[in-house]
Amino acid sequence: MRKSESYAALVIAAAALFFGEWLLGSQELYVRLLIGIGLGYALSRGYIGFAGSVNRAYTTGSTRLMRILMFMFFISALMSVAVLYGHDATSFDLWVNPINTGLLIGGLLFGFGMVFSGCCASGVLVNMVELLPQAIITLFFFGMGVFIGFPVQQTASWINESWLSTPTGTALGTKGVYFPDLFPNDGLNGYLGAILLTAVLCFLVIGVSYLYENKRKKSSTYRLQFLEHMQVDYMQRDLTKDIDITHVPQLFTRDTFERLFVNPWSMRTGAMVIAAIFVILMGVTKAGWGASTPYGIWFGKLLITLGVGTEHIVAFTGMKAAPFVNPFFSHPITVQNIGIILGALLYMLCCGQFINSMKASLHISGKQIAFFALGGFCMGIGTRFANGCNVGALFTPIANFSLSGWIFFIFLVAGAIIGNKVAEKARL
C-alpha cells in the first residue's frame, strides 16, 4: 500500500510538471499551479496551520506555532524588500487593506470560525486530502459565507473606506497604511523603518507568547501538542544518529526517499520554504497570496449548475458575470488553490498515509457537522468584511507592510479566544 502510494505521488508530480502548462493553456496559470503545489506541500510537511497557532495555544499552552508564524511573517517581509525596492510600489497589487469596522468584525468572525472548523482558508484545502468530510462541509459553508458577503463587500463604506491612509495606500485605491510611507527619510525609501517596525511587532508577539507559555507551564496546564512532539522526535533522532563519513549514500533507496520526501520538516524549515515561495509569487505575479474569494465564486458556479440564472447571481452579488461563467481553471487563484490540494496530496502519498487518513476521517458526528458548518460560514462572512482571510488579510498584508494585517491579527486572536470559550461550553 505504502509503495503504491509513493508511485502515485511520482506519477502526479510528473504529470503536473510536464503536462500542467499544456492542460491549463497558459504559462501564468502553470506558474500558479506550481506555486500552489509548493505551498500545499510545505504546509503539509511542515505541519503549519494558521488556525492551530491560536487554538493550540489555548488548548495546550504551546505557542511554538505562533512564534514560528511570526518568524515566517518577518522573513517574508524581509525578503519582499528585494522585490519591492527600487520599484514603484503602486505597480504591484499590494494588499494594503483599509482599516475600518469591517476589518475588526471580520477578524473576530474569522477567528471565531477557525475554532469550530479546526482550520483556516488555506487549511481547508490541505484538509481536502487529510480530513475530507470535515473539509467538504467547511468549504461548502465557507463558500456560502463568501457568496452572501459579496454584495456587502461591494457596497458597504464600513468595509471599503479607511480610518487611516498613507500616500501609497491612497494611490493603490485600498486606502490603507503602508509602513514605508511612515519612514521617508530612512535612506532606503522607507523599507528600513518598515522592516524594523515589523521586527518590533513580531518580537512583541513572540515575547507575549513566551510569557503565556511559561504561565501555563507554571500552572501545570501545558503540554506539547502531538504533531509538535512528533516533529521534535524526528529532529532529535536525526541529530543523535552516528554519521559515517566513509559511507556514500545511495540515491535509490527507501531511506533516501524518506529523507528527501517523507520525514517531517521542522516548523522553522516549513516557514522558510513558505516565505521563499511567497516572495517568488510576488516577484512573478506582482501580487500576494490569496485564497478565499474563489470559494464564493465556486458557490456561485454551483448555484448556476443547479439552475439559478446567471443574471440572478450578478444582481445579487453586484459583481460581473465573468468569474461565475468562465471556465473553472481560468481563474489564477482557483488554479493556485487546486495546486495547494495537489501539494498536500503529494506529501500524504509520499508518506503512504493518504488512504489511512481518508478512512480515519470518515467517522464524524452530527454535532461535528454543525460545528464545521458554523465555522466555515463565519470564516466566509468574515473574509468579506475584512477584505481577506488568514492569507489575504493577515499574511500577505503583513508581508506587504500593511498595518491592516496586524490589526486583523489582534482581532482574529480575540475571536479565536471567544470561540474556544464558547466551544468549551458547547461540547466541547
C-alpha positions in Angstrom: 0.0 0.0 0.0 2.7 2.5 1.0 4.8 1.7 -2.0 1.9 2.1 -4.4 1.0 5.5 -2.9 4.6 6.6 -3.4 4.4 5.6 -7.1 1.1 7.5 -7.4 2.9 10.6 -6.0 5.6 10.3 -8.6 3.0 10.0 -11.4 1.0 13.0 -10.2 4.2 15.1 -9.8 5.4 14.2 -13.2 2.0 14.9 -14.8 1.9 18.4 -13.1 5.4 19.3 -14.2 5.3 18.0 -17.8 1.6 18.5 -18.8 0.5 21.3 -16.5 1.1 24.1 -18.9 -0.5 22.2 -21.8 -3.6 21.3 -19.8 -4.0 24.8 -18.4 -3.2 26.6 -21.7 -1.3 29.4 -20.1 2.2 29.9 -18.6 0.7 32.2 -15.9 -1.7 29.6 -14.8 1.1 27.0 -14.9 3.2 29.1 -12.5 0.2 29.5 -10.2 -0.2 25.7 -10.2 3.4 25.2 -9.3 3.3 27.9 -6.6 0.2 26.2 -5.1 1.8 22.8 -5.1 4.8 24.2 -3.3 2.6 25.9 -0.7 0.4 22.8 -0.1 3.5 20.5 0.2 5.2 22.9 2.6 2.0 23.5 4.7 1.5 19.7 5.0 5.1 18.6 5.6 5.9 21.5 8.0 2.6 20.9 9.8 2.0 24.7 9.6 -1.5 26.0 10.0 -2.8 29.4 10.9 -5.8 28.2 12.9 -3.6 26.0 15.0 -1.5 28.9 16.2 -4.3 30.2 18.4 -6.3 27.0 19.0 -3.1 25.1 20.0 -2.0 27.8 22.4 -5.4 27.9 24.1 -5.9 24.1 24.4 -2.3 23.0 25.2 -0.4 26.1 26.2 2.1 25.6 23.4 3.0 28.7 21.5 5.6 27.2 19.2 3.4 27.6 16.1 2.5 31.1 17.0 6.2 32.0 17.3 7.0 30.2 14.0 4.3 32.3 12.2 5.9 35.5 13.5 9.3 34.2 12.2 7.6 33.5 8.8 5.9 36.9 8.7 9.2 38.7 9.3 11.3 36.6 6.9 8.6 37.1 4.2 8.6 40.9 4.7 12.4 41.0 4.7 12.7 39.0 1.5 9.9 41.0 -0.1 12.1 44.1 0.1 14.3 42.5 -2.6 11.3 42.5 -4.9 9.9 45.9 -3.9 13.0 48.0 -3.5 13.7 50.3 -6.4 10.3 49.9 -7.9 7.1 51.9 -7.7 5.1 50.2 -5.0 1.8 51.0 -6.9 3.0 48.8 -9.8 2.4 45.8 -7.5 -1.0 44.5 -6.4 -0.1 45.1 -2.8 -2.6 44.1 -0.1 -2.6 47.3 1.9 -6.1 46.8 3.2 -8.3 49.5 4.6 -8.6 49.9 8.4 -12.2 50.1 9.4 -15.1 48.5 11.2 -15.2 45.6 8.7 -11.6 44.7 9.4 -12.4 44.4 13.1 -15.6 42.5 12.8 -14.1 40.3 10.0 -11.2 39.4 12.2 -13.4 38.5 15.1 -15.7 36.3 12.9 -12.8 34.6 11.2 -11.0 33.8 14.4 -14.3 32.5 15.9 -14.9 30.4 12.9 -11.4 28.9 12.9 -12.2 27.3 16.3 -15.2 25.4 15.1 -13.9 24.4 11.7 -10.5 23.5 13.0 -8.9 25.1 10.0 -8.5 28.3 8.0 -8.8 29.4 4.4 -5.6 27.6 3.4 -6.0 24.8 6.0 -9.3 23.7 4.5 -7.5 23.0 1.2 -4.9 20.8 3.0 -7.8 19.1 4.8 -9.3 18.1 1.5 -6.5 15.5 1.5 -6.2 14.7 5.2 -9.8 15.2 6.6 -12.1 15.1 3.5 -15.6 15.1 5.1 -14.7 17.9 7.5 -13.1 19.8 4.7 -16.1 19.4 2.3 -18.6 20.6 4.9 -16.3 23.5 5.9 -15.6 24.5 2.4 -19.3 24.4 1.3 -20.4 26.8 4.1 -17.2 28.8 3.7 -18.1 29.4 0.1 -21.7 30.2 1.1 -20.5 32.8 3.6 -18.2 34.4 1.0 -21.0 34.4 -1.6 -23.5 36.0 0.8 -20.9 38.5 1.8 -20.1 39.6 -1.8 -22.8 42.3 -2.1 -22.0 43.7 1.3 -18.3 43.9 0.4 -19.2 45.6 -2.9 -21.3 48.4 -1.4 -20.6 49.0 2.3 -18.5 52.0 3.2 -17.6 50.4 6.5 -15.7 47.8 4.5 -14.3 49.9 1.7 -13.4 53.2 3.4 -10.4 53.5 5.8 -10.0 55.5 9.0 -6.3 55.9 8.3 -4.4 56.1 5.0 -0.9 56.9 3.7 0.0 58.1 0.1 0.8 54.6 -1.2 -2.5 53.2 0.2 -4.4 56.0 -1.3 -2.7 55.6 -4.7 -3.4 51.8 -4.7 -7.1 52.6 -4.1 -7.2 50.5 -0.9 -6.7 53.5 1.4 -4.7 51.6 3.9 -1.5 52.3 5.8 1.8 51.3 4.1 4.7 51.2 6.6 7.4 52.5 4.2 5.4 55.7 3.9 6.0 56.4 7.6 9.8 56.5 7.2 10.5 58.6 4.1 14.0 59.7 5.3 15.5 56.4 6.4 17.7 56.2 3.3 16.1 53.1 1.9 12.8 54.5 0.6 11.1 53.7 3.9 11.9 50.0 3.9 14.5 50.1 6.6 12.0 51.7 9.0 9.3 49.3 7.8 11.4 46.2 8.4 12.4 47.5 11.9 8.8 48.2 12.8 7.8 44.7 11.5 10.6 43.2 13.6 9.4 45.0 16.7 5.8 43.8 16.3 6.9 40.2 15.6 9.2 40.2 18.7 6.4 41.7 20.8 4.1 38.8 19.8 6.9 36.3 20.4 7.6 37.8 23.9 3.9 37.7 24.9 3.8 34.1 23.6 6.7 33.1 25.8 5.1 34.8 28.8 1.8 33.0 28.2 3.5 29.6 27.7 5.6 30.0 30.9 2.5 30.8 32.8 0.8 27.6 31.5 3.9 25.6 32.5 3.9 27.0 36.0 0.2 26.2 36.4 0.8 22.6 35.0 -1.6 23.1 32.2 1.0 22.9 29.4 1.5 20.0 27.1 3.4 19.7 23.8 0.9 19.2 21.0 1.2 15.7 19.4 2.3 17.0 16.0 4.9 19.2 17.6 6.1 16.2 19.7 6.4 14.1 16.6 8.5 16.8 14.8 10.8 17.2 17.9 11.3 13.4 18.0 12.3 13.3 14.3 14.7 16.2 14.7 16.3 14.6 17.8 16.6 11.3 16.1 18.4 12.8 13.2 20.7 14.8 15.5 21.7 11.7 17.5 22.4 9.4 14.5 26.0 8.5 14.1 27.4 9.9 10.9 29.7 7.6 8.9 31.7 9.9 6.7 33.1 6.9 4.8 29.6 5.9 3.7 28.4 7.1 0.4 24.6 7.3 0.5 22.7 5.5 -2.3 20.2 7.5 -4.2 17.5 5.0 -5.0 16.8 3.6 -1.5 13.8 3.8 0.8 15.9 5.6 3.4 17.0 8.3 0.9 13.4 8.7 -0.3 12.1 9.2 3.2 14.8 11.7 4.0 14.0 13.7 0.9 10.3 13.5 0.7 8.7 11.9 3.9 10.4 12.9 7.2 8.6 15.9 8.7 10.2 19.2 8.4 10.7 21.4 11.4 8.2 24.2 11.6 11.0 26.6 11.0 12.0 24.9 7.8 8.4 24.9 6.6 8.1 28.6 7.4 11.3 29.4 5.4 10.0 27.4 2.4 6.6 29.1 2.5 8.3 32.6 2.8 10.5 31.8 -0.1 7.5 30.7 -2.3 5.6 33.8 -1.3 8.4 36.0 -2.5 8.7 34.1 -5.7 4.9 34.6 -6.1 5.4 38.4 -5.5 8.2 38.6 -8.0 6.5 36.7 -10.8 2.9 37.9 -10.5 3.4 41.2 -8.6 0.6 40.0 -6.3 0.4 38.3 -2.9 -1.2 35.1 -1.7 -4.9 35.0 -1.5 -7.3 32.1 -1.2 -10.9 32.8 -0.1 -12.5 34.8 -3.0 -12.7 31.7 -5.3 -14.7 29.9 -2.6 -17.6 32.3 -3.2 -17.2 32.0 -6.9 -17.3 28.2 -6.7 -20.5 28.5 -4.7 -22.0 30.7 -7.4 -21.0 28.3 -10.1 -22.7 25.5 -8.1 -25.9 27.6 -7.9 -25.8 28.1 -11.7 -25.3 24.3 -12.1 -28.4 23.8 -10.0 -30.4 26.1 -12.3 -30.1 29.6 -10.8 -29.8 32.1 -13.6 -26.5 33.9 -14.1 -28.4 37.2 -14.1 -29.7 36.5 -10.6 -26.2 35.8 -9.4 -24.9 39.0 -10.9 -27.8 41.0 -9.5 -27.3 39.6 -6.0 -23.5 39.9 -5.8 -23.1 43.1 -7.6 -20.2 41.5 -9.5 -19.6 40.9 -13.2 -20.8 37.6 -14.7 -17.3 36.6 -15.9 -16.0 34.9 -12.7 -19.1 32.8 -12.5 -19.3 31.7 -16.1 -15.7 31.5 -17.2 -14.1 28.0 -17.2 -13.2 26.8 -13.7 -9.5 26.6 -14.3 -9.2 30.1 -15.9 -9.1 31.8 -12.5 -5.5 32.2 -11.3 -6.2 31.8 -7.6 -8.5 28.9 -8.3 -5.6 27.1 -10.0 -3.3 28.0 -7.1 -5.8 26.6 -4.6 -6.1 23.4 -6.6 -2.3 23.3 -6.5 -2.3 23.5 -2.7 -4.6 20.5 -2.6 -2.3 18.6 -5.0 0.8 19.6 -2.9 -0.8 18.3 0.3 -1.8 15.1 -1.7 1.8 14.6 -2.9 3.1 14.7 0.7 0.4 12.3 2.1 1.1 9.9 -0.8 4.8 10.0 -0.2 4.2 9.2 3.4 1.9 6.3 2.5 -0.7 7.8 4.7 -3.3 9.1 2.3 -5.7 6.1 2.3 -5.4 5.5 6.1 -6.0 9.2 6.7 -9.1 9.2 4.5 -10.5 6.1 6.2 -9.9 7.6 9.7 -11.6 10.8 8.8 -14.9 9.3 7.6 -16.4 9.0 11.1 -17.9 12.3 12.2 -20.9 13.1 14.4 -23.9 15.3 13.7 -22.6 17.8 16.2 -19.3 17.9 14.4 -21.0 18.6 11.1 -22.9 21.5 12.7 -19.7 22.9 14.2 -17.8 22.6 10.8 -20.7 24.4 9.1 -20.8 27.2 11.6 -17.0 27.6 11.4 -17.0 27.7 7.7 -19.8 30.2 7.4 -18.3 32.6 10.0 -15.0 32.5 8.2 -16.6 33.1 4.9 -18.5 36.1 6.0 -15.5 37.4 7.9 -13.3 37.4 4.8 -15.7 39.7 3.0 -15.9 42.1 5.9 -12.1 42.1 6.4 -11.3 42.0 2.6 -9.4 38.8 3.1 -8.7 35.7 5.1 -5.8 34.3 7.1 -3.6 34.9 4.0 -5.4 37.8 2.3 -6.0 39.8 5.4 -3.1 38.6 7.6 -0.1 37.0 6.0 0.1 38.9 2.7 -0.7 42.4 4.2 2.0 41.9 6.9 4.5 40.8 4.3 3.3 43.8 2.2 4.0 46.1 5.2 0.3 46.9 5.8 -0.9 48.0 9.2 -4.2 46.2 8.5 -2.6 42.8 8.8 -1.6 43.4 12.4 -5.0 44.8 13.4 -6.6 41.8 11.7 -4.3 39.5 13.7 -5.3 41.1 17.0 -9.0 40.7 16.4 -8.5 37.2 14.9 -6.8 36.1 18.1 -9.6 37.7 20.2 -12.3 36.0 18.1 -10.5 32.6 18.5 -10.3 33.1 22.3 -14.1 33.8 22.3 -14.6 30.8 20.1 -12.6 28.5 22.3 -14.5 29.6 25.4 -17.9 29.0 23.6 -16.6 25.7 22.4 -15.7 24.6 25.9 -19.3 25.2 27.0 -20.9 23.8 23.9 -19.0 20.5 23.6 -16.7 20.8 23.8 
